[in-house]
Amino acid sequence: MQTFVLAGGCFWCLDAVYRTLKGVKDVVSGYTGGHTDRPDYESVCTGTTGHAEAVKVVFDETVIPASVILDVFFSLHDPRQLNRQGNDVGTQYRSAMFYADDAQKAQFEEARDRASEYWDGGIVTEIAPLGDWYDAESYHQDFFAKNPGQGYCLAVALPKVNKIRKSYAEYVLAS
């Protein structure tokens, strides 16, 4: 098993997408990359904690390659937007990859380089060492599945889930 910590806007979208993929064993929404201890959703939303909304994606590389996990990441958000994704604005919504070791750092850099072939303009995705991790509140875990009719889920998360289902069909779990 391998774990990647990725941030690309609201963690609800990343969580929703990764949960649809074969070989993904767990997805945990949380906060990392900041300078405060034990942040909560309200404090992270102020943009003053330095933390990003992120997900820990635990996956089995014998089922889904690490490169696919990372290519999905670069497909489901716009890595050219600095400190925002669409209408979600602030450093907490930045594009970032938090590595646990030098091998992960190299994987992340290779994925960013692959993505730059498809995205016009400069990719601003931060690649930084993984610091302290804080799980998000329980109501944020698997939010999309628990709240399928919620406005943000319908307008923002669902189109991303559908895009990945189409683009990476061979890795999507049967419905």
N, C-alpha and C positions, 0 to 999 in steps of 0.2 A: 504494500500500500504506500501511496505517496500523498502528501498534503501540499496544496498550493494555497496561498493567501492572496486574494485578488480584490481590487477595488475599482469599480467602474460605474460610478453613479450610485443610485439608491440600491441598497443591498437586496431589496425585494426582487428586483429584476434578475440579478445574478443567481440568487437562490432559486427562483422559479425555473430558470433555464437549466441550471446544472442538475436539478432534481429529475429532469426528463431524460438524462443520458445513461445508457448502459455503463456499468462499471463504476459509477459514482456511488460510493457507499454511504457518504454523509455530507451534508452541507450545513454549516453553522454560520449564522449571521453574527457580526460583532464589530468591534472597534479596535483599530490599531494605528500606529504611526504618529501618535500624539505625545503630549507632554504632561497629561494629567492622569492621576491614579483613579481607577474605577469610574470611568465616564459612564453616563447614561444617555439615553436618546435625546432628552431635552438639552443637556449640556453640549452634546456633539452638534446638535442642530444650530447652536449659536455660532459655530465656526471658530470658537475661541480655544478649543481644547487641542487642536492640531490633529485630532483623530479623523480617520476616514471610515465611512461605512464600508465594510469589507465582508467577504465570505471566506471561510475555510472550506476548501473542496477536497474531500478525501476520496481517492479513486484507486482502482486496481488497473495498473498498467498492462496487465495481460488481457484486459477486456477493452480498454480505451487508452490509446497512446497519450502520453503527456503532451505531445505536440498538438493533438486534437483539443485537449482541454484548453490549451493556451490560444489556439486559433479561434476557438469559440469565444473566448474572452475578447479578442480583438474584433470579432464579428458582431458582438451584441452591444457594443457601445462605441462612441466616437472618440478615439484616443487623441484627437487633435484639439479637443476642447479643454482648455485650462480651467481647473477648479469648477467644473460644471458638467452636467449632462442635460441637455435640453433646458427645461424650466427649473431644474434643480441646480441652484447656484450656491457655491461656497466650497471651501477646501475639503469639507467632509464628503464631497461628491467627486473628488479628483480621481483621475485614472492612475492607478498605482499597482505595483506588484511587489510583494514583500517576501524576500528570499530568506530561507533558513540556513543556507550554506552556499559555498562558491559554485557547486554544481547547479543548484537552482538558479543562481544569478546568471550563469551562462545560458541556461535554458530560456530564461526570461528575455535576455538580450537577443538570442536567436529568434524568438517569437516576435519580438518588436521589429527586428530587421525584416522578417518575412512580411509582417503586416505593413511595413512602409512601402512595399511594392504595390499594395492595393489602395492605400489611403493617400490622396493628394494632400500636400501640405505636411508640415512637420508634426510628428507624433510627440506628444508631451507627457506620455506615460512615465511616471516616476518608478524607478527600480531602486528599492531601498532595503536595508536589512530589516528582518522581522524583529520587532521589539515586543513589548508586552501586548498580549491579546486579552480582550475582554468580551465575553459573550454578550450579545444584545439581549434585551428583555425577551421573555418567553413568547410574548405576542408577536414578535418579529420573526420568529422561527417558522419556516414554511408558510409565510404570510399569504402568498398567492393562492395556495390550495385551500387555506382556511377562509379566504375572503375573495372568492372568484368574482363577485359582483361589485366589489369596491371600485370606485371610479378610476383611481390610479392604476389598478391592476388591469382594468379593461382598456384604458387608453394608452398605457405605456408598457406594462409588463407583457400582456398577452401578445401584442405584435412582435415582441422580441422572442417570446417562446415559439411562436409560429414560424418566424424567420429561421430559427435554429432547427426546428423540426424539419423544415424543407431542405435547408442547406446541408445538414448533417444527418439525414434520414437513417443512414446505416447504423448510427450510434444511438438512436432514439428508442426508448422503451416503448413497447406496445401499449396502446391506450386501453 
